[in-house]
Amino acid sequence: MRRGNRVYAVEPNDEMRMHAEKVLGADKNFISVRGDSSCTNLQSSSVYAVTAAQAFHWFDGVAFMRECRRILYGKYIVLAYNMRTEDYLHGAVAEVNRELCPEFKGFQGGITTQKISDFFGGKYDTKSFANDLIMDEDTFVKRNLSSSYAPVAGNANYDEYIRRIKDVFKRFSDGGYLKYPLMSVAYIGTIR
């Protein structure tokens, strides 16, 4: 958007879409669309590239590829993920998740290089770079609560989860902030 490109943000979750609209809605190149990976509600041949961030593991790959073929006039598809690195901070968060989140299966959210390879027919490039974030306590708590496996308000583990995540923050923060190490990975392929 900063470079003048129009961005269609397709999101099925009303709360997440409204948050994006609140943060980005003033930008004339931001267009919010209610849709999902198999039905974006975009016009045929209307976009140059498709990017899915932190979401491909939820998609039906065949239906997503069909929708990409329909909406793309370009050919590129980018599947982007922020991957947690192996370190003490993420290890401490994983321990809390293992104890209080029955749905927790690890941090990679079900994404596998096999699923990506299958989607792209084995032909894709990978680009990665360090993308550490600096977080205050509130942001750190919200980031952890945003995971699909995290307890929601009213869940028996919710208050304990927040307490334990705040304890992790206190252990690893310095001056009210902590460095949240991430590696951003982009899997880049073309429609087939």
N, C-alpha and C positions, 0 to 999 in steps of 0.2 A: 504494500500500500504506500509506503514511503517513497517508492520509486515510481509511483503513478499507476501501478497495476491495480486493476479491479479484482477484489477478492470476494468470492461467494463463500460464506461460512455456512455449511450445511450441518445442522445439528438436530437430532430427534428429541433430545432432552430439553424440555421447556425452560427449566431453571438454568441450565448451562447456557442455552441460547440467549436468555434474557441478560445473563451476566456479561456475555460477550457484547451484546448490544449496548449495555450500560458503559462498558469500558471503551468500545471502539466505534459506537454509533455516530459520533460526530464526524468521522472520516467519510467523505463522499465516496470513496472507493471501497468501503465496507458494505456488503450486502448480506443481510442475515436471511437464511432460508430454512424453513422447517422441512426436514427430509432425512433420509438415511442412506446407507451405502448402496442399497439396491434400488432406491427411488429418491433421487436427489431433488426432484421437482425443478431441475434446470432444463433449459431448452436444448434440443439436439444440436450438436456441433457448436457449442457456445463457449467452451473453455479450452485454453491452451495446454494446461497441465492440471493434474489432480494430485492433491496431497492429503494423506490421512495421517493424523498425528495421534499417537498413543491409542489407536482404536482398531487397527486391522485385525487383531486377534479376535474381535467380536464379529467380524464380517463373514458372510457366506462368500467365499472367494469367487465362485462361478458367477453369482448374481452381481457382485461388485465389478468384475471384469466386463460383464455385459453392459452395465450402466456406464462404465468408463468409455467403452467403445461408442456408446450412444452420444455422450455429452462432449467428447473430445474432438476438436478439430486439429489439435496438436497430437502428440503421441506419448508424452511422459507421465508416468505415475511415480510418486515418491511416497514411500511408507516411512514415517519418521517416528523414532522412539528416543526418549531420554532414559538411558540405562543407569541404574545405580552401580557404583563401583564397589569393589570388595574393600570395605574399610570398617573401622570400629563403630562409627555412627550408624551405618546401615545394618551392621550386625546387631546393635542394641535395639534398633527399631524392629528388626526381624524377630528377635526374641519376644518382644511385646506382642507382635502379631501372631506368632505361633501359639502363645498362651491365651490370647483373648479373641482371636478371630478364626473361627472354625473353617471359614472359606479360604484362608490364606494358604497359597500353594507356592509362594515365592514371589519375588519382585518382578519377574518378567511378564506377568499377566497372561501367560499362555502363548506368548509369541515365540515361535521357533523359526530357525533359519530354514527348516524343511518346508513349513507352510509358505514362507516367502518364496523359496525356490520353486515350489509347486505353482504358486500364483504366477510367477514370471516365466514359467517354463524353463527354469534353470539359468536364465540369462538376465543378470542384473549387476549393477555396480554398487559398492558400499563406500560411503564416505562417513568418517567419524571425527569428532573433535570434542575436547573438554568443554563442558558447559556448566561449570559450578555455579550454584546460586547462593546468595547470601540471604538468610531468613531471620526474621525476628520470631519470638515465641508464637505469636498469634498465627503468622503465616505457616510456621512449621506444623502447628496443630492442625490447621485447616488442610494443609497438603496431605497429611496422613489420614485425616477423616475423609478426604475425597476419593480414596481408593475403594473399589467396589466391594472389597472384603471387610472394610472397617465397620464397626458397629454404628448404628444410627441412634439418634435420640430415642429414648424409650427402651432400648435394648439393655438387658441386664448388665452387660459389660461396658456400656458407654462411658459412664463416669470414671470407672477404673481405667479404661483405655486412655482417656484424656489425662488423668493424673499421671499415668506411667509415661506417656509421650512427653508431658511437661518435664518429668524427671530426666528423661533422656536429653531434652533440650538443655536443662540446667547443667548436666554433666559435660556437654560438648560445646556449650556456648562460651563466648568471651565478650564481655561488654554489652550483653543483650542481643548478640547476633551469633549465628553459626554458619559455617561454610558447609553447604550441602553438595557433596561431590556427585557430578553426573557426567556421563559420556553421551553426547547426542550422536545418534546413528541414523543415517538416511540410506534406505535401500531404493535404488533408482533403476527403473526398468521402463519398458515401453509396452503399449497395448499389443496383443498378439491376436 
